[in-house]
Amino acid sequence: MKKTLVALAALAATSAFAQTSVVIDGYFDRGYTVTNNTNNASDSKAVASSAGTTTIGFKVREDLGNGLSVGGSVNTDWNDLGGNKQSDVTGTGTQRGGFANSQSFLDVTSSKYGTLRLGTPNSFTLTNATAVAAPAFSTAIGSSYSSSFSIANGFGTGTSDKGGIVDASSVANGAAHAGQRSIRIANSVQYSSPAVLGGLTAHVAYTPKNDADTTNVNLTAGTSKNTVGVSEYALRYTNGPVDAMFTSIKYSVGENNINVGGNVTATNTNQSSKTSTQNLLGATYAVLPALKLHAGLGQFKSSDDSFKGKSKQIGATYTLGQWEVLGQVAKVTDQVATNAYDRSLKGMGVNYNFSKTARAYFRADRINYATSTNAVATGFAGDAQTRYALGVSKSF
């Protein structure tokens, strides 16, 4: 359910003006979560968003007639205490970017020509990874596209506490190697076509690259004004029981280099003229009205082969009355020449739907960060973890 307001009553008072609507929607989620890690220092208990991201959004739209409209969307994700942690006794922790830290954009939509978005919309790859190739785990426990486990390595914008900022995966070296995601990035232009041929849509996105700063390139201090260029395209076919999507996103670094955030190491400091690409083919098939099967095949590679590998995953969603059961397994095969660490995930979930917008849930996953047969990839403290969560969520 969405609460809709009619904005600017003065405009509605006369038919000479189009009517503007404002929609407020969102999602609240709190679950008791327990993490058991092979590194006991990483064991934890918390009450947090465990089945999805708690968020609130504001959407504005004006109908201009003839199938044309203009609008905008602003979303804010948050944690309790504005992002501060209970263990932070000084209170210096901050919310991740504050207001509008999630997707926000202006769009122009035509029923005939499609939709143009300008700003910071979610990537098409995120949609594929969380809504097509896998059951509805969102980016939380059980997900194959979370901050704890991702089906890709390389460049991305999904590092915890750095949403929307391009960063590089840490290089596997006897530590938990969660991978990298593509969530959203500022200064983007997106286009989505109308559906043709019974359900086929095409999507493209572009983020310009800045590479003019040759005097302030400081990789550790982050003083460079250079930014990463991003290009993305997608094809999606949705018709009847079939929902299939292919996405490809490419990050490009200029010859004057960039800052890659907190993951600068001796092995990935020099990123000049490097590209990083992630491809994903995902599909959902409704075998029965109550049973959906999900599958995904992915591939990732950087131009210098410092990141290279592939992923595969299968899952299912079964619905019986108010009950819904989700499950999936995913594996990432690391194909770099040295320090190759495969990782795997098993995730499950159970929802009891009180209504269309309120539910109780259970989530669990098991992640192994060192499953490779490569002799270099031996076990280490923290190479596996199990998480459980029991909670309630409400959308509106």
C-alpha positions in Angstrom: 0.0 0.0 0.0 1.2 3.5 -0.8 0.0 6.7 0.8 -0.7 9.2 -2.0 -1.1 12.9 -1.4 -2.3 15.5 -3.9 0.3 18.2 -3.8 -0.3 21.9 -4.3 -4.0 22.3 -3.9 -3.9 25.6 -5.7 -3.0 23.7 -8.9 -5.8 21.2 -8.4 -8.3 24.1 -8.1 -8.2 24.8 -11.8 -8.1 22.5 -14.8 -5.6 24.7 -16.4 -2.8 22.9 -14.6 -1.8 19.3 -14.6 -2.2 17.5 -11.3 1.0 16.6 -9.3 1.0 13.5 -7.0 3.4 12.8 -4.2 3.8 9.2 -3.0 5.4 8.2 0.3 6.5 4.6 0.5 9.0 2.5 2.4 10.0 -0.7 4.2 10.6 -1.3 7.9 12.5 -4.4 9.1 13.9 -5.5 12.4 15.1 -9.0 13.3 17.1 -10.6 16.0 20.3 -11.7 14.3 23.1 -14.1 15.5 26.4 -14.5 13.6 28.7 -17.4 14.4 32.1 -17.1 12.8 35.2 -19.3 12.8 37.0 -16.2 14.1 35.3 -15.9 17.5 36.1 -12.2 17.5 33.6 -11.8 14.7 30.7 -13.5 16.5 27.8 -11.0 17.2 24.2 -10.5 18.2 22.1 -7.6 16.9 18.6 -6.3 16.2 18.8 -5.1 12.6 17.4 -5.2 9.1 17.9 -8.9 8.3 15.5 -9.5 5.4 15.8 -6.2 3.5 16.9 -2.6 3.7 14.9 -0.3 5.9 14.1 2.7 3.8 11.7 5.5 3.1 11.0 7.1 -0.3 9.3 10.1 -1.7 8.1 10.0 -5.3 6.7 13.0 -7.3 4.9 12.8 -10.7 3.1 15.2 -12.9 1.0 13.9 -15.9 1.6 16.2 -18.9 -0.9 14.4 -21.1 -0.5 12.3 -24.3 1.3 9.5 -22.3 4.0 11.9 -21.1 4.9 12.5 -17.5 7.8 14.0 -15.5 8.8 13.0 -11.9 11.4 12.2 -9.4 12.3 9.8 -6.6 14.4 10.2 -3.4 15.1 7.3 -1.0 16.8 7.3 2.3 18.1 4.1 4.0 19.0 4.1 7.7 20.0 2.2 10.7 19.1 2.9 14.3 20.6 5.9 16.0 21.4 7.5 12.7 24.0 4.9 11.9 25.9 5.1 15.2 26.9 1.8 16.8 26.1 0.9 20.4 29.9 0.2 20.9 30.8 3.7 19.7 30.8 5.4 23.1 32.1 8.6 21.6 29.1 8.9 19.2 31.4 9.7 16.3 29.8 7.3 13.9 27.6 8.7 11.1 24.7 7.6 9.0 25.8 6.4 5.6 25.6 9.6 3.7 22.6 11.0 5.5 19.4 12.0 3.7 19.0 10.7 0.1 21.8 8.2 0.6 19.9 5.7 -1.6 18.7 6.0 -5.1 17.5 9.5 -6.2 16.8 10.7 -9.7 14.6 12.8 -12.0 12.8 11.0 -14.9 10.9 11.8 -18.0 8.5 8.9 -19.0 6.7 8.4 -22.3 4.4 5.5 -22.9 5.6 5.5 -26.5 9.3 6.2 -26.2 10.3 4.9 -22.7 11.9 6.4 -19.6 14.9 8.6 -19.2 16.5 8.9 -15.7 19.0 11.4 -14.5 20.8 11.3 -11.2 21.6 8.2 -9.1 19.2 5.4 -10.0 19.8 1.7 -9.0 21.8 -0.3 -11.5 20.1 -2.8 -13.8 22.7 -5.3 -12.5 21.2 -4.9 -9.0 17.7 -5.7 -10.3 19.0 -8.8 -12.1 21.0 -10.1 -9.2 18.3 -9.6 -6.5 15.0 -9.9 -8.4 15.6 -12.3 -11.4 18.6 -14.6 -10.8 17.7 -15.3 -7.2 14.8 -15.6 -4.8 13.7 -12.4 -2.9 16.4 -12.2 -0.3 17.1 -8.6 -1.3 20.7 -7.8 -0.2 20.2 -9.2 3.3 20.8 -12.6 5.0 20.6 -15.4 2.4 21.3 -13.1 -0.5 24.0 -13.8 -3.1 24.4 -10.1 -3.6 25.1 -8.7 -0.1 28.0 -7.0 1.6 28.9 -10.4 3.1 28.8 -12.4 -0.1 28.7 -11.3 -3.8 28.8 -13.2 -7.0 31.4 -10.9 -8.5 34.9 -9.5 -7.8 36.5 -6.3 -9.2 35.2 -2.7 -9.2 31.8 -1.8 -7.8 29.7 0.5 -5.7 28.3 -1.8 -3.0 31.0 -1.7 -0.3 29.5 -1.3 3.2 29.4 2.4 4.3 30.5 3.5 0.8 27.2 3.3 -1.1 27.6 4.8 -4.5 31.4 5.3 -4.3 33.4 3.2 -6.7 35.7 0.8 -4.8 37.8 -2.3 -5.6 37.5 -5.7 -4.1 40.1 -6.6 -1.6 42.6 -9.1 -3.0 42.1 -12.5 -1.4 45.0 -13.2 0.9 44.0 -15.3 3.8 41.1 -13.1 4.7 37.3 -13.1 4.2 36.9 -12.1 0.5 33.2 -11.1 0.1 33.5 -9.8 -3.4 32.0 -6.6 -4.9 28.6 -5.4 -6.1 27.1 -2.8 -8.4 24.4 -0.9 -6.6 24.2 2.7 -7.9 26.5 5.6 -8.8 26.0 9.4 -9.0 26.1 11.4 -12.3 24.3 8.7 -14.2 22.0 8.7 -17.2 19.7 5.7 -17.8 17.3 4.9 -20.5 14.7 2.0 -20.5 12.6 1.2 -23.6 8.9 0.3 -23.7 8.2 -3.4 -24.0 8.1 -4.9 -27.5 7.7 -8.3 -29.0 5.4 -9.4 -26.1 7.7 -8.4 -23.2 11.2 -7.5 -24.3 12.8 -4.3 -22.9 16.2 -2.8 -23.5 18.2 -0.7 -21.0 21.4 1.4 -21.2 23.2 3.5 -18.7 26.2 5.9 -18.8 28.3 7.6 -16.1 31.0 10.0 -17.5 34.6 9.5 -16.6 36.8 12.4 -15.3 40.5 12.0 -16.0 41.8 15.6 -16.1 43.5 15.9 -12.7 47.2 15.2 -13.1 48.5 17.1 -10.1 46.4 15.9 -7.1 46.5 12.1 -7.6 46.9 10.8 -4.1 45.6 7.3 -3.9 45.8 7.0 -0.1 44.4 10.5 0.8 41.8 10.6 -1.9 42.5 14.1 -3.1 42.2 13.3 -6.8 39.2 14.8 -8.7 39.3 11.9 -11.2 36.3 9.6 -11.2 35.5 6.2 -12.8 33.4 6.0 -16.0 30.6 3.4 -16.1 28.6 1.9 -18.9 25.9 -0.6 -18.6 23.4 -2.3 -20.8 20.6 -4.9 -20.2 18.0 -6.9 -22.0 14.9 -8.3 -20.1 12.1 -10.5 -21.3 9.1 -10.9 -19.1 6.1 -12.8 -20.4 3.9 -15.4 -18.7 5.9 -17.7 -16.5 9.3 -16.5 -17.8 11.4 -13.6 -16.5 14.9 -13.6 -18.0 17.5 -10.8 -17.9 21.1 -10.2 -19.2 23.1 -7.4 -17.7 26.7 -6.2 -18.4 28.4 -3.3 -16.5 31.8 -2.0 -17.1 34.0 0.3 -14.9 36.8 2.3 -16.7 39.7 4.1 -15.0 41.6 6.8 -16.9 45.3 6.9 -17.4 45.7 9.5 -14.5 44.4 6.9 -12.0 41.8 7.1 -9.2 41.4 6.7 -5.5 39.9 3.3 -4.7 39.0 3.9 -1.1 40.0 1.8 1.8 41.0 -1.2 -0.2 44.3 0.3 -1.5 46.9 -2.4 -1.1 50.3 -3.1 -2.5 48.7 -5.4 -5.2 45.9 -3.1 -6.4 47.2 0.5 -5.8 47.8 1.2 -9.5 44.5 1.2 -11.2 45.4 3.4 -14.2 43.8 2.5 -17.5 42.2 -0.5 -15.9 38.7 -1.8 -16.8 36.5 -4.1 -14.7 33.4 -5.9 -16.2 30.6 -7.9 -14.7 28.2 -10.0 -16.7 25.1 -11.8 -15.4 22.4 -13.9 -17.1 19.5 -14.5 -14.8 16.1 -16.2 -15.1 13.0 -17.0 -13.1 10.5 -19.6 -14.3 7.1 -20.2 -12.7 6.8 -24.0 -13.0 3.5 -23.9 -11.1 1.5 -21.0 -9.6 3.1 -21.9 -6.2 6.6 -22.8 -7.4 9.3 -20.6 -9.0 12.7 -21.7 -10.0 15.7 -19.2 -10.2 19.1 -19.5 -11.8 22.0 -17.2 -12.6 25.4 -17.5 -14.5 27.9 -14.7 -14.1 31.4 -13.8 -15.3 33.7 -11.0 -14.1 37.1 -9.8 -15.4 39.5 -6.9 -15.2 41.8 -5.9 -18.1 44.9 -7.0 -16.2 43.4 -10.2 -14.9 43.8 -9.1 -11.2 40.1 -9.9 -11.0 38.8 -12.9 -13.0 36.2 -15.6 -12.4 32.7 -16.9 -12.8 29.6 -17.6 -10.7 26.6 -19.9 -10.7 23.5 -20.1 -8.6 20.2 -21.9 -8.4 17.2 -21.3 -6.1 13.5 -21.8 -5.6 10.5 -20.0 -4.1 7.5 -22.1 -2.9 4.2 -20.5 -1.7 1.5 -22.3 0.3 -1.2 -20.0 1.5 0.3 -17.4 3.8 3.6 -19.3 3.9 6.5 -18.7 1.6 9.8 -20.7 1.5 13.0 -19.5 -0.2 16.2 -21.2 -0.8 19.4 -20.9 -2.9 23.0 -22.0 -3.3 25.7 -20.0 -5.0 29.3 -20.5 -5.8 32.1 -18.1 -7.1 35.1 -19.6 -8.8 38.1 -17.4 -8.6 40.3 -17.7 -11.7 43.2 -15.4 -10.9 46.7 -16.9 -11.3 47.6 -16.5 -7.6 45.8 -16.2 -4.3 42.6 -17.7 -5.8 39.9 -18.1 -3.2 36.6 -19.6 -4.2 33.6 -18.9 -2.0 30.1 -20.5 -1.6 26.8 -19.6 0.0 23.7 -21.6 1.1 20.8 -19.4 2.0 17.2 -20.1 3.1 14.2 -18.1 4.3 10.6 -18.6 5.5 8.0 -15.9 5.4 4.6 -15.9 7.2 2.5 -13.2 5.5 0.0 -11.6 7.8 -1.1 -9.4 4.9 0.3 -8.2 1.6 2.5 -5.7 3.4 3.3 -7.3 6.8 5.2 -10.5 7.6 7.2 -12.5 10.1 10.3 -14.1 8.8 13.2 -16.5 9.4 16.5 -16.2 7.6 19.7 -18.3 7.6 22.8 -18.6 5.6 26.2 -20.4 5.6 29.1 -18.7 3.8 32.5 -20.3 3.2 35.3 -17.9 2.0 37.9 -20.5 1.3 36.5 -23.4 -0.6 39.1 -23.5 -3.4 41.1 -26.6 -4.2 44.0 -24.3 -5.0 46.8 -25.1 -2.6 47.3 -21.4 -1.8 43.7 -21.1 -0.5 44.1 -22.8 2.8 41.7 -22.2 5.7 42.1 -19.3 8.0 40.4 -17.9 11.1 37.1 -16.3 9.8 36.9 -18.4 6.6 33.3 -19.4 7.4 30.3 -18.0 9.1 26.7 -18.9 9.8 23.9 -16.4 10.4 20.4 -16.7 11.7 17.6 -14.1 12.0 14.0 -14.0 13.3 12.1 -10.8 12.7 9.1 -8.8 11.4 8.9 -6.5 8.4 6.3 -4.0 7.2 6.1 -2.2 3.8 3.8 0.7 3.0 
